[in-house]
């Protein structure tokens, strides 16, 4: 962008921000900058907002459109990275690793560990995907074609009509998805009505042996309800990479649970995915030059 425009890098707490926004014709943000109606009031010259990432819930798209501001993003940037990370977590949770590095097990202990610990095989498990978008499809394809899992999914949109699935999967009601999944993974967005989409009532319908994964948005899941379900044995394990609020506070309810894998929003953090997200600048440049964006907000 520096080769095509004057670029100002300004933080939200920087006192120079209001003056920079007053001049800005283009704006590039990541996850935590909230582009609200009030924020836009200080951007009289703004023509385009670029979101380097997938989710658009931090941008008031209707308010942007009222002002004639285009919103662009990078919806396919981290699909592969997040899909891979899901299965890395699931395998960690269903297979006891009993790692050692500093000191070898004594012979008797070595044999005892091998004899005592048992895991589960993915080809014997049902994968439930909530939200069959780009990441959901990636996860479903890995599960079905890579591991031989039975795949179920639920989505409120006609995903098969938009693009046929490249793997065997059955669309089912949410109740069946919850009750039949051995691995339940969330890949929906934070549209209106999705706050705590999965709470105590939904968790109670799941298998006690099930593993839950949330690598979408922290607000989709009631973390306190999940903690209670795990403590009471209503659920076997969980992998969480997103939080509400983010970062999580010191009293976050899932801290300290041995059957929970917590990671600091790392699912999309590969070199390739980060580079892909940075290329939102291409569409920002296109809009500023009066051209059609490749990835406009839906």
TORGUSE-478598 format. One line per 2 residues: number of its first residue (from 1); their letters; for each residue x, y negated, z negated of N, C-alpha, C. Coordinates in Angstrom, 1 decimal, padded with zeros to 4 digits. Atoms other than C-alpha are relative to their C-alpha. Example, Ala and Ser with C-alpha at 12.3 -4.5 7.8 and 13.67 -1.06 7.14 Angstrom:
1	as	000.9:001.2:000.0:012.3:004.5:-007.8:000.9:-001.2:000.0  -000.9:001.1:000.0:013.7:001.1:-007.1:-000.8:-001.1:-000.8
END
This chain:
1	xx	000.8:001.2:000.0:000.0:000.0:000.0:000.9:-001.3:000.0  -000.9:001.2:000.0:002.9:-002.4:-000.6:000.4:-000.4:001.4
3	xx	-000.3:000.3:-001.4:003.6:-002.2:003.1:-001.1:-000.7:000.7  001.2:000.5:-000.7:000.1:-003.4:003.9:-000.7:-001.1:-000.7
5	xx	000.7:001.0:000.8:-001.0:-005.6:001.1:000.8:-000.4:-001.2  -000.6:000.4:001.2:000.1:-007.5:-002.0:-000.7:000.9:-001.1
7	xx	000.5:-001.0:001.0:-000.2:-004.9:-004.8:000.3:-000.6:-001.4  -000.1:000.4:001.4:-000.8:-005.9:-008.5:-000.3:001.2:-000.9
9	xx	000.3:-001.0:001.0:-000.4:-003.3:-011.2:-000.3:-000.6:-001.3  000.5:000.7:001.2:-002.4:-004.5:-014.2:-000.8:001.0:-000.8
11	xx	000.7:-000.8:001.0:-003.5:-002.6:-017.3:-001.3:-000.7:-000.5  001.2:000.5:000.5:-006.9:-003.0:-018.9:000.2:-001.0:-001.1
13	xx	-000.2:000.9:001.1:-005.4:-004.7:-021.9:000.9:-001.2:000.3  -000.9:001.1:-000.4:-003.2:-007.1:-019.9:-000.8:-001.3:000.1
15	xx	000.8:001.3:-000.1:-004.3:-010.7:-020.3:000.0:-000.6:001.4  000.0:000.5:-001.4:-003.5:-011.2:-016.6:-001.1:000.7:000.8
17	xx	001.0:-000.7:-000.8:-006.3:-008.8:-015.6:-001.1:-000.9:000.6  001.1:000.8:-000.7:-009.1:-011.4:-015.1:000.4:-000.7:001.2
19	xx	-000.5:000.8:-001.2:-007.0:-013.5:-012.8:000.3:001.0:001.2  -000.3:-000.9:-001.1:-005.9:-010.4:-010.8:-001.3:000.5:000.6
21	xx	001.3:-000.4:-000.5:-009.5:-009.2:-010.5:-000.7:-001.1:000.9  000.6:001.1:-000.7:-010.6:-012.6:-009.3:000.5:-000.1:001.4
23	xx	-000.6:000.1:-001.3:-008.2:-012.3:-006.4:-000.2:001.3:000.8  -000.1:-001.3:-000.6:-008.6:-008.6:-005.6:-001.0:000.3:001.0
25	xx	000.9:-000.5:-001.0:-010.1:-007.3:-002.4:-000.1:001.5:000.0  000.1:-001.5:000.2:-009.3:-003.7:-003.2:000.4:000.3:-001.4
27	xx	-000.3:-000.4:001.4:-009.2:-001.9:-006.5:000.2:001.6:000.0  -000.2:-001.5:000.2:-007.7:001.6:-007.3:000.1:000.3:-001.4
29	xx	000.1:-000.4:001.4:-008.6:003.3:-010.5:000.2:001.5:-000.2  000.0:-001.5:000.3:-008.2:006.7:-012.2:-001.2:000.3:-000.9
31	xx	001.1:-000.6:000.7:-010.3:008.4:-014.8:-000.6:-000.9:-001.0  000.5:000.7:001.2:-010.6:006.0:-017.7:-000.4:-001.5:000.2
33	xx	000.5:001.4:-000.3:-011.3:002.6:-016.1:-001.4:000.1:000.4  001.4:000.1:-000.3:-015.0:001.9:-016.2:-000.4:-001.2:000.9
35	xx	000.4:001.0:-001.0:-016.1:000.0:-013.1:-001.5:-000.2:-000.1  001.4:000.2:000.3:-019.4:-001.3:-014.5:-000.5:-001.3:000.8
37	xx	000.5:001.2:-000.6:-021.7:-004.1:-013.3:000.6:-001.2:-000.6  -000.7:001.1:000.7:-020.1:-006.4:-015.9:001.4:-000.2:000.6
39	xx	-001.4:000.1:-000.6:-016.6:-005.5:-014.6:000.0:-000.6:001.4  000.1:000.5:-001.4:-017.7:-006.2:-011.0:-000.3:-001.5:000.0
41	xx	000.3:001.5:000.0:-018.9:-009.7:-012.0:001.3:-000.8:000.0  -001.2:000.8:000.0:-015.3:-010.7:-012.4:000.8:000.3:001.3
43	xx	-000.7:-000.4:-001.2:-014.4:-009.4:-008.9:-000.7:-000.6:001.3  000.8:000.6:-001.1:-015.9:-011.9:-006.4:000.4:000.4:001.4
45	xx	-000.5:-000.3:-001.4:-013.7:-010.8:-003.4:000.1:001.5:000.2  -000.2:-001.4:-000.1:-013.8:-007.1:-004.0:-000.8:000.6:001.2
47	xx	000.6:-000.6:-001.1:-014.5:-005.0:-000.9:000.0:001.5:-000.1  -000.1:-001.4:000.1:-013.5:-001.5:-001.9:000.6:000.4:-001.3
49	xx	-000.5:-000.6:001.2:-013.0:000.6:-005.0:000.5:001.4:000.3  -000.6:-001.4:-000.2:-010.7:003.7:-004.7:000.2:000.7:-001.3
51	xx	-000.2:-000.8:001.2:-011.0:006.4:-007.3:001.0:001.1:000.3  -000.9:-001.1:-000.3:-007.9:008.6:-007.3:-000.4:001.2:-000.8
53	xx	000.5:-001.2:000.7:-009.6:011.8:-008.3:-001.4:000.4:000.5  001.2:-000.7:-000.5:-012.8:013.8:-008.1:-001.3:-000.6:-000.5
55	xx	001.2:000.5:000.7:-015.4:012.5:-010.6:-000.2:-001.5:000.3  000.3:001.4:-000.3:-017.2:009.2:-009.9:-000.9:-000.6:-001.1
57	xx	000.9:000.5:001.0:-019.1:008.8:-013.2:000.5:-001.2:-000.7  -000.5:001.2:000.6:-016.8:006.0:-014.3:-000.2:-001.2:000.9
59	xx	000.2:001.1:-001.0:-017.9:003.9:-011.3:-001.5:-000.2:000.2  001.4:000.2:-000.2:-021.3:002.3:-011.1:-000.2:-000.2:001.5
61	xx	000.1:000.1:-001.5:-021.9:003.1:-007.4:-001.2:-000.9:000.4  001.0:000.9:-000.4:-025.3:001.4:-007.1:000.3:-001.4:-000.1
63	xx	-000.4:001.4:000.2:-023.9:-001.8:-008.5:001.0:-000.4:001.1  -001.0:000.3:-001.1:-021.0:-001.6:-006.0:-000.7:-000.2:001.3
65	xx	000.7:000.1:-001.3:-023.4:-001.0:-003.1:-000.9:-001.3:000.1  000.8:001.3:000.0:-025.6:-004.0:-004.2:000.9:-001.2:000.4
67	xx	-000.9:001.1:-000.3:-022.5:-006.2:-003.7:000.8:000.3:001.3  -000.7:-000.3:-001.3:-021.4:-004.5:-000.4:001.4:000.6:-000.2
69	xx	-001.4:-000.5:000.2:-018.4:-002.8:-002.0:000.0:001.5:000.3  -000.2:-001.4:-000.3:-017.4:000.6:-000.6:000.7:000.7:-001.1
71	xx	-000.7:-000.8:001.0:-016.4:003.3:-003.0:000.5:001.3:000.7  -000.7:-001.2:-000.6:-013.9:006.0:-001.9:000.7:000.8:-001.0
73	xx	-000.6:-000.8:001.0:-012.4:008.9:-003.6:000.7:001.2:000.6  -000.8:-001.1:-000.5:-010.4:012.2:-003.2:-000.6:001.3:-000.5
75	xx	000.7:-001.1:000.5:-012.9:015.0:-003.7:000.7:001.4:000.1  -000.6:-001.3:-000.2:-010.7:017.8:-002.4:001.4:000.1:-000.6
77	xx	-001.4:000.1:000.4:-007.5:016.7:-004.1:000.5:001.1:-000.9  -000.5:-000.9:001.0:-007.3:019.1:-007.0:-000.7:001.4:000.0
79	xx	000.8:-001.2:-000.1:-009.5:022.0:-005.9:000.8:001.3:-000.3  -000.9:-001.2:000.2:-006.7:024.6:-005.7:000.6:000.0:-001.4
81	xx	-000.7:000.1:001.3:-004.9:023.4:-008.8:-001.0:000.4:-001.2  000.9:-000.3:001.0:-008.0:023.6:-011.0:-000.5:001.5:000.0
83	xx	000.4:-001.5:-000.2:-009.1:027.0:-009.6:001.0:000.9:-000.5  -001.1:-000.9:000.6:-005.7:028.5:-010.4:000.0:-000.1:-001.5
85	xx	-000.2:000.1:001.5:-005.7:027.1:-013.9:-001.1:000.7:-000.7  001.1:-000.7:000.6:-009.1:028.6:-014.7:000.4:001.5:-000.2
87	xx	-000.3:-001.4:000.2:-007.8:032.1:-014.1:001.2:000.2:-000.9  -001.1:-000.1:000.9:-004.6:031.4:-015.9:-000.5:000.1:-001.4
89	xx	000.5:000.1:001.3:-006.6:030.6:-019.0:-000.8:001.3:-000.3  000.9:-001.2:000.2:-009.1:033.5:-018.6:000.9:001.2:-000.3
91	xx	-000.9:-001.2:000.2:-006.3:036.1:-018.3:000.7:-000.1:-001.4  -000.6:000.1:001.4:-004.7:034.7:-021.5:-001.0:000.4:-001.0
93	xx	001.0:-000.3:001.0:-008.0:035.1:-023.3:-000.5:001.4:-000.1  000.6:-001.4:000.0:-009.0:038.6:-022.2:001.1:001.0:-000.2
95	xx	-001.1:-001.0:000.1:-005.5:040.2:-022.4:000.9:-000.4:-001.2  -000.9:000.3:001.1:-003.5:040.2:-025.7:001.4:000.1:000.6
97	xx	-001.3:000.1:-000.6:000.0:039.1:-024.8:001.1:000.5:-001.0  -001.0:-000.4:001.0:001.9:039.7:-028.0:001.4:-000.3:000.4
99	xx	-001.3:000.5:-000.5:004.8:037.6:-026.7:001.1:000.1:-001.0  -001.1:000.2:000.9:008.2:037.7:-028.2:001.2:-000.5:000.9
101	xx	-001.1:000.6:-000.8:011.3:035.7:-027.2:001.3:-000.1:-000.9  -001.1:000.2:000.9:013.5:034.9:-030.2:000.6:001.3:-000.6
103	xx	-000.4:-001.2:000.7:013.6:038.4:-031.7:-000.8:001.2:000.6  000.7:-001.1:-000.6:012.7:041.8:-030.3:-000.8:000.7:-001.1
105	xx	000.7:-000.8:000.9:010.1:044.0:-032.0:000.9:001.2:-000.5  -000.7:-001.2:000.4:011.6:046.8:-034.1:-000.7:001.2:000.7
107	xx	000.6:-001.1:-000.8:011.0:050.2:-032.4:-001.4:000.4:-000.4  001.3:-000.4:000.5:008.1:051.2:-034.6:-001.0:-001.0:000.2
109	xx	001.0:001.1:-000.2:006.4:047.8:-034.4:-000.3:-000.1:001.5  000.2:000.0:-001.5:006.9:047.8:-030.6:-001.0:001.0:000.4
111	xx	001.0:-001.1:-000.4:005.0:051.1:-030.3:-001.3:-000.3:-000.6  001.3:000.3:000.6:002.4:050.0:-032.8:-000.8:-001.1:000.7
113	xx	000.7:001.0:-000.7:001.6:046.8:-030.9:-000.5:000.5:001.3  000.4:-000.6:-001.3:001.4:048.7:-027.6:-001.2:000.9:-000.2
115	xx	001.1:-001.0:000.2:-000.9:051.3:-029.1:-001.3:-000.7:-000.5  001.2:000.7:000.7:-003.2:048.8:-031.0:-000.7:-000.9:000.9
117	xx	000.6:001.1:-000.8:-003.8:046.0:-028.5:-000.6:000.5:001.3  000.6:-000.3:-001.3:-006.2:046.4:-025.6:-000.6:-001.2:000.6
119	xx	000.6:001.1:-000.7:-007.4:044.0:-023.0:-001.2:000.4:000.9  001.1:-000.3:-000.9:-010.2:043.8:-020.4:000.5:-000.3:001.4
121	xx	-000.3:000.2:-001.4:-010.0:044.0:-016.6:-001.0:-000.9:000.7  000.9:000.9:-000.7:-011.4:041.3:-014.4:-000.9:000.7:001.0
123	xx	000.9:-000.6:-000.9:-012.8:043.7:-011.9:-001.1:000.7:-000.6  001.2:-000.6:000.8:-015.1:045.1:-014.6:-000.9:-001.1:-000.5
125	xx	000.7:001.1:000.6:-016.4:041.7:-015.4:-000.8:-000.8:001.0  000.8:000.9:-000.8:-019.1:039.3:-014.1:000.4:-001.4:-000.2
127	xx	-000.4:001.4:000.0:-018.0:035.8:-013.2:-001.3:-000.9:000.2  001.1:000.9:-000.2:-020.7:033.1:-013.7:000.5:-001.4:000.2
129	xx	-000.5:001.3:-000.4:-020.1:029.8:-012.0:-001.2:-001.0:000.0  001.0:001.0:000.1:-022.2:026.8:-013.0:000.5:-001.2:000.8
131	xx	-000.4:001.0:-000.9:-021.9:024.4:-010.1:000.9:000.5:001.1  -000.8:-000.6:-001.1:-020.8:025.7:-006.7:000.4:-001.0:001.0
133	xx	-000.6:001.0:-000.9:-019.0:022.7:-005.4:001.3:000.5:000.5  -001.3:-000.4:-000.5:-015.4:022.6:-004.2:000.7:000.9:-000.9
135	xx	-000.7:-000.8:001.0:-013.9:023.9:-007.4:-000.7:001.3:-000.3  000.8:-001.2:000.3:-016.7:026.3:-008.1:000.2:001.0:001.1
137	xx	-000.2:-000.9:-001.1:-016.2:027.8:-004.6:001.4:000.6:-000.1  -001.3:-000.5:000.1:-012.5:028.1:-005.2:000.1:001.1:-001.1
139	xx	000.1:-001.0:001.1:-013.1:029.9:-008.5:-000.7:001.3:000.4  000.7:-001.1:-000.4:-015.7:032.1:-007.1:000.7:000.9:001.0
141	xx	-000.7:-000.7:-001.0:-013.6:033.1:-004.1:001.2:000.8:-000.6  -001.1:-000.7:000.6:-010.6:034.0:-006.3:-000.6:001.2:-000.8
143	xx	000.6:-001.1:000.8:-012.9:036.0:-008.6:-000.4:001.2:000.8  000.6:-001.0:-000.8:-014.6:037.9:-005.9:001.1:000.7:000.9
145	xx	-000.9:-000.6:-001.0:-011.9:038.4:-003.3:001.4:000.3:-000.6  -001.4:-000.2:000.6:-008.8:038.2:-005.5:-000.1:001.1:-001.1
147	xx	000.1:-000.9:001.1:-010.0:040.2:-008.6:-001.1:001.0:000.1  001.1:-001.0:-000.1:-013.0:042.1:-007.4:-001.1:-000.2:-001.0
149	xx	001.1:000.3:000.9:-015.4:040.4:-009.8:-001.3:-000.1:000.7  001.3:000.4:-000.5:-019.1:040.3:-009.4:-000.2:-001.5:-000.3
151	xx	000.2:001.5:000.1:-020.0:036.6:-008.9:-001.4:-000.4:000.0  001.4:000.6:000.1:-023.2:034.9:-010.0:000.3:-001.5:000.0
153	xx	-000.1:001.4:000.1:-023.8:031.2:-009.7:-001.3:-000.7:-000.1  001.2:000.8:000.1:-026.3:028.5:-010.4:000.4:-001.4:000.5
155	xx	-000.2:001.4:-000.5:-026.6:025.1:-008.6:-001.3:-000.5:000.4  001.2:000.6:-000.3:-029.4:022.7:-008.2:-000.1:-000.4:001.5
157	xx	-000.1:000.3:-001.4:-028.3:022.0:-004.6:000.1:001.2:000.9  000.0:-001.2:-000.9:-028.7:024.3:-001.6:001.4:000.2:000.6
159	xx	-001.4:-000.1:-000.5:-024.9:025.0:-001.3:000.2:000.9:001.1  -000.3:-001.0:-001.1:-025.2:028.0:001.0:-000.5:-000.7:001.4
161	xx	000.5:000.6:-001.2:-027.1:025.8:003.6:001.1:-001.0:000.5  -001.0:001.0:-000.4:-024.4:023.1:003.5:001.2:000.7:000.6
163	xx	-001.1:-000.7:-000.5:-021.6:025.6:004.0:-000.1:001.4:-000.6  000.2:-001.4:000.5:-021.9:029.4:003.8:001.2:000.4:-000.9
165	xx	-001.1:-000.4:000.9:-019.9:031.0:000.9:000.8:001.0:000.7  -001.0:-000.9:-000.6:-016.8:032.9:002.0:000.3:001.2:-000.9
167	xx	-000.2:-001.2:001.0:-017.2:035.6:-000.7:-001.4:000.4:-000.4  001.3:-000.5:000.5:-020.1:037.7:-002.1:-000.3:-000.6:-001.3
169	xx	000.5:000.7:001.2:-022.1:035.8:-004.7:-001.5:-000.1:000.0  001.4:000.0:000.1:-025.6:035.8:-005.9:-000.5:-001.3:-000.8
171	xx	000.5:001.1:000.7:-027.5:032.6:-006.8:-001.1:000.5:-001.0  001.0:-000.4:001.0:-029.5:033.1:-010.0:-000.5:-001.1:-000.9
173	xx	000.4:001.0:000.9:-031.5:031.1:-012.5:001.0:-000.2:-001.1  -001.0:000.3:001.0:-029.5:029.5:-015.3:-000.1:001.0:-001.1
175	xx	000.2:-001.0:001.1:-031.0:032.0:-017.8:000.8:001.3:000.3  -000.8:-001.2:-000.4:-029.5:034.9:-015.9:001.5:-000.2:000.0
177	xx	-001.4:000.3:-000.1:-026.2:033.2:-015.4:000.6:000.0:-001.4  -000.5:000.0:001.4:-025.9:032.7:-019.2:000.0:001.4:-000.5
179	xx	000.1:-001.3:000.7:-027.0:036.2:-020.2:000.8:001.1:000.7  -000.7:-001.1:-000.6:-025.1:038.2:-017.6:001.5:-000.3:000.2
181	xx	-001.4:000.3:-000.2:-021.7:036.4:-017.4:000.9:000.5:-001.1  -001.1:-000.3:000.9:-018.6:037.8:-018.9:001.0:-001.1:-000.1
183	xx	-000.8:001.3:-000.1:-016.7:034.7:-017.8:-001.0:-001.0:000.5  000.9:001.0:-000.4:-018.8:031.6:-017.7:000.8:-001.3:000.1
185	xx	-000.9:001.2:-000.3:-017.1:028.6:-016.1:-000.8:-001.1:000.6  000.8:001.2:-000.3:-018.5:025.1:-015.8:000.7:-000.9:001.1
187	xx	-000.6:000.9:-001.1:-017.9:023.1:-012.5:-001.0:-000.9:000.6  000.9:000.9:-000.5:-020.7:020.7:-012.3:000.5:-001.4:-000.3
189	xx	-000.4:001.4:000.2:-020.6:016.9:-012.4:-000.8:-000.6:-001.1  000.7:000.7:001.1:-021.7:014.3:-014.9:-001.1:-000.9:000.5
191	xx	001.1:000.8:-000.4:-024.8:013.2:-013.2:-001.0:-000.2:-001.1  001.0:000.3:001.1:-027.8:011.8:-015.2:-000.7:001.3:-000.4
193	xx	000.6:-001.2:000.5:-029.2:014.5:-017.4:000.9:001.1:-000.4  -000.9:-001.1:000.2:-026.1:016.6:-017.7:000.8:-000.1:-001.3
195	xx	-000.7:000.1:001.3:-024.9:015.4:-021.1:-000.4:001.2:-000.9  000.3:-001.2:000.8:-024.6:018.5:-023.3:-000.9:001.0:000.7
197	xx	000.7:-001.0:-000.8:-025.9:020.6:-020.5:000.1:001.4:-000.6  -000.2:-001.3:000.7:-024.5:023.6:-022.4:000.1:-000.3:-001.5
199	xx	000.1:000.3:001.4:-025.5:023.4:-026.1:-000.3:001.3:-000.7  000.3:-001.2:000.8:-026.6:025.7:-028.9:-001.0:001.0:000.6
201	xx	001.0:-000.9:-000.6:-029.6:027.0:-027.1:000.5:000.9:001.1  -000.6:-000.8:-001.2:-027.6:028.0:-024.0:001.0:001.0:-000.5
203	xx	-001.1:-000.9:000.5:-024.7:029.5:-026.0:-000.7:001.2:-000.6  000.7:-001.2:000.7:-027.2:031.7:-027.9:-000.4:001.0:001.0
205	xx	000.4:-000.9:-001.1:-028.2:033.3:-024.6:001.1:000.8:000.6  -001.1:-000.6:-000.7:-024.7:034.4:-023.7:000.4:001.3:-000.8
207	xx	-000.5:-001.3:000.6:-023.0:037.8:-024.4:001.0:-000.4:-001.1  -001.0:000.2:001.1:-021.0:038.0:-027.7:001.4:000.2:000.5
209	xx	-001.3:-000.3:-000.5:-018.1:039.3:-025.6:000.4:-001.0:001.1  -000.3:001.0:-001.1:-018.2:036.3:-023.1:001.0:-001.0:-000.3
211	xx	-001.0:001.1:000.0:-015.5:033.8:-022.4:-000.6:-001.2:000.7  000.5:001.2:-000.6:-016.5:030.2:-021.7:001.2:-000.9:000.4
213	xx	-001.0:000.9:-000.5:-014.4:027.8:-019.6:-000.6:-001.3:000.4  000.4:001.3:-000.5:-014.9:024.1:-019.3:001.2:-000.9:000.4
215	xx	-001.1:000.9:-000.6:-012.5:022.3:-016.9:-000.6:-001.1:000.8  000.7:001.0:-000.8:-015.1:019.9:-015.5:000.0:-001.4:-000.8
217	xx	000.1:001.3:000.8:-016.1:017.1:-018.0:-000.4:000.4:-001.4  000.2:-000.3:001.4:-016.1:017.1:-021.8:-001.5:-000.2:-000.4
219	xx	001.4:000.3:000.4:-019.6:015.6:-022.0:-001.0:001.0:000.4  000.9:-001.0:-000.4:-021.1:018.6:-020.3:-000.3:001.0:-001.1
221	xx	000.0:-001.1:001.0:-020.5:020.8:-023.4:-000.1:-000.6:-001.4  000.1:000.4:001.4:-021.6:020.4:-027.0:001.1:000.7:-000.8
223	xx	-001.2:-000.7:000.6:-018.2:021.1:-028.7:-000.4:000.5:-001.4  000.3:-000.4:001.4:-019.7:021.3:-032.2:-000.8:001.3:000.1
225	xx	000.8:-001.2:-000.2:-022.3:023.9:-031.0:000.9:001.2:000.4  -000.9:-001.1:-000.4:-019.5:025.9:-029.3:000.9:000.5:-001.1
227	xx	-000.7:-000.3:001.2:-017.4:025.8:-032.4:-000.8:000.9:-000.9  000.9:-000.8:000.8:-020.3:027.2:-034.4:-000.2:001.4:000.6
229	xx	000.3:-001.3:-000.6:-021.0:029.9:-031.9:001.3:000.9:-000.1  -001.3:-000.8:000.1:-017.3:031.0:-031.9:000.2:000.5:-001.4
231	xx	-000.2:-000.3:001.4:-017.1:031.0:-035.7:-001.0:001.1:-000.4  001.0:-001.0:000.4:-020.3:033.1:-036.0:000.0:001.2:000.9
233	xx	-000.1:-001.2:-000.8:-019.2:035.6:-033.4:-001.0:000.1:001.1  000.9:000.0:-001.1:-021.8:034.6:-030.8:000.6:-000.1:001.3
235	xx	-000.8:000.2:-001.3:-019.1:034.1:-028.2:001.4:000.5:-000.4  -001.3:-000.6:000.2:-015.7:035.8:-027.8:001.1:-001.1:000.0
237	xx	-001.2:000.9:-000.2:-013.4:032.9:-026.7:-000.4:-001.1:000.9  000.2:001.1:-000.8:-013.2:029.6:-024.9:001.3:-000.7:000.4
239	xx	-001.1:000.8:-000.5:-010.8:027.5:-022.8:-000.6:-001.3:000.4  000.5:001.3:-000.1:-011.3:023.8:-022.9:001.1:-001.0:000.4
241	xx	-001.0:000.9:-000.5:-009.3:021.2:-020.9:-000.5:-001.4:000.1  000.6:001.4:000.0:-011.7:018.2:-021.1:-000.8:-000.2:-001.2
243	xx	000.5:000.3:001.3:-013.1:016.4:-024.1:-000.9:-001.2:000.0  000.9:001.1:000.2:-015.7:014.0:-025.4:000.0:-000.4:-001.4
245	xx	-000.7:001.0:-000.9:-014.2:011.6:-026.4:001.4:000.7:000.4  -001.3:-000.4:-000.5:-010.9:012.0:-024.6:001.1:-001.1:-000.2
247	xx	-000.3:-001.2:000.6:-008.4:012.4:-026.1:-000.8:000.3:-001.2  000.8:-000.4:001.2:-010.1:014.4:-028.9:000.5:-000.6:-001.3
249	xx	-000.5:000.6:001.3:-010.0:013.0:-032.4:000.5:001.1:-000.9  -000.6:-000.9:000.9:-008.3:014.6:-035.4:-001.0:001.0:-000.6
251	xx	001.1:-000.9:000.6:-011.6:016.2:-036.6:-000.7:000.7:001.1  000.6:-000.7:-001.1:-012.4:017.7:-033.2:-000.4:001.4:-000.4
253	xx	000.4:-001.2:000.6:-014.5:020.8:-034.1:000.6:001.3:000.5  -000.6:-001.2:-000.5:-012.6:023.3:-031.9:001.4:000.2:-000.4
255	xx	-001.3:-000.2:000.5:-009.3:022.7:-033.5:000.1:001.1:-001.1  -000.3:-001.0:001.0:-007.8:025.5:-035.5:-000.7:001.4:000.2
257	xx	000.6:-001.3:-000.3:-009.8:028.3:-033.9:000.9:000.9:000.8  -000.9:-000.9:-000.6:-007.7:031.3:-032.9:-000.4:000.5:001.4
259	xx	000.5:-000.5:-001.2:-009.9:032.3:-030.0:-000.4:-001.2:001.0  000.2:001.2:-000.9:-009.8:028.8:-028.3:001.3:-000.4:000.6
261	xx	-001.2:000.5:-000.7:-007.3:027.7:-025.7:-000.3:-001.5:000.4  000.2:001.4:-000.3:-007.1:023.9:-025.7:001.2:-000.6:000.7
263	xx	-001.1:000.6:-000.8:-005.1:022.0:-023.1:-000.4:-001.5:000.3  000.3:001.4:000.0:-004.8:018.2:-022.7:-000.3:-000.5:001.5
265	xx	000.4:000.4:-001.4:-006.6:017.7:-019.3:001.1:000.2:001.0  -001.2:-000.4:-000.9:-003.9:019.6:-017.4:-000.4:000.7:001.2
267	xx	000.4:-000.9:-001.1:-005.9:021.6:-014.9:000.4:-000.5:001.4  -000.4:000.6:-001.3:-005.2:019.2:-012.0:001.4:-000.5:000.0
269	xx	-001.3:000.6:000.0:-001.7:018.3:-013.0:001.1:000.9:000.7  -001.1:-000.6:-000.8:000.4:019.9:-010.2:000.5:-001.2:000.8
271	xx	-000.6:001.1:-000.8:002.7:017.8:-008.1:-000.8:-000.2:001.3  000.8:000.2:-001.2:000.6:018.5:-005.0:-001.3:-000.7:-000.3
273	xx	001.3:000.6:000.3:-002.7:017.6:-006.6:000.1:-001.5:-000.3  -000.2:001.4:000.3:-001.4:014.4:-008.0:000.3:-000.8:001.2
275	xx	-000.3:000.7:-001.3:000.0:013.4:-004.6:-001.3:-000.1:000.8  001.2:000.1:-000.8:-003.3:014.3:-003.0:-000.9:-001.1:-000.5
277	xx	000.9:001.0:000.5:-005.2:012.0:-005.4:000.6:-001.4:000.3  -000.6:001.3:-000.3:-002.7:009.2:-004.7:-000.4:-000.5:001.4
279	xx	000.3:000.3:-001.3:-003.7:009.3:-001.1:-001.3:-000.7:000.2  001.2:000.8:-000.1:-006.9:007.5:-001.9:000.3:-001.4:000.6
281	xx	-000.4:001.3:-000.6:-004.9:004.5:-000.7:-000.2:000.0:001.5  000.3:000.0:-001.5:-005.5:005.6:002.9:-001.3:-000.5:000.2
283	xx	001.4:000.5:-000.2:-009.2:005.0:002.6:-000.2:-001.4:-000.5  000.0:001.4:000.4:-008.7:001.8:000.7:000.5:-000.9:001.1
285	xx	-000.6:000.8:-001.1:-006.5:000.6:003.5:-001.0:000.0:001.2  001.0:-000.1:-001.1:-009.1:001.8:006.1:-001.1:-001.0:-000.2
287	xx	001.1:000.9:000.2:-011.9:-000.2:004.5:000.5:-001.4:000.1  -000.5:001.4:-000.1:-009.8:-003.3:004.1:000.3:-000.5:001.4
289	xx	-000.2:000.3:-001.4:-009.0:-003.1:007.8:-001.3:000.1:000.9  001.3:000.0:-000.7:-012.7:-002.8:008.7:-000.3:001.4:000.6
291	xx	000.2:-001.3:-000.5:-012.5:000.9:009.5:-000.9:000.9:-000.9  000.8:-001.0:000.8:-014.6:003.9:008.4:000.8:000.8:-000.9
293	xx	-000.7:-000.8:001.0:-013.5:005.7:005.3:-000.2:001.5:000.3  000.1:-001.4:-000.2:-012.8:009.4:005.5:-000.8:000.7:-001.1
295	xx	000.7:-000.6:001.1:-014.1:010.1:002.0:-000.7:-001.1:-000.8  000.8:001.0:000.8:-016.8:007.6:001.0:-000.8:000.8:-001.1
297	xx	000.8:-000.6:001.1:-018.7:008.3:-002.2:-001.4:000.4:000.6  001.3:-000.5:-000.5:-021.9:010.3:-001.6:-001.2:-000.9:-000.5
END
